[in-house]
């Protein structure tokens, strides 16, 4: 699995997940909204830790920059 998430993308996702946890902790969100946001936050944390978002290849997105581009002189088959 090739990483497709850059550092900024990963930090933003983790910050969003932490914000959801904080909102839940202070009682600003509850019920169904809290469950849905909790699942999304868990997905954000998981994808940030592994550096791969399964939706990105489908959408043609790669925020890694030049890290995963082919090295000149090496041919992938």
Steps between C-alpha positions, in 0.01 A plus 500: 500500500657827386456797730284772349468745790744781570597629843270803490205283401571259784535778759172660390317167529638435848412854610143454373472171690630661819249784457214249476620322814523836681147596391370166626691537829345839577153385399458706184415196289305191599278226366505404135715797400765399754501142373533603135774753574673246723514244219630762257760610758614140549541465123696827490737380772547157341569638153736763644701238686543276195533790253252356252144610423301245297284774348795691354583257216135495396494880493849528346644685801853468639617752760842334549669722248809363327575220750326226306596601149714265298876546532662598168678209338294234676227342294207344684340206328 
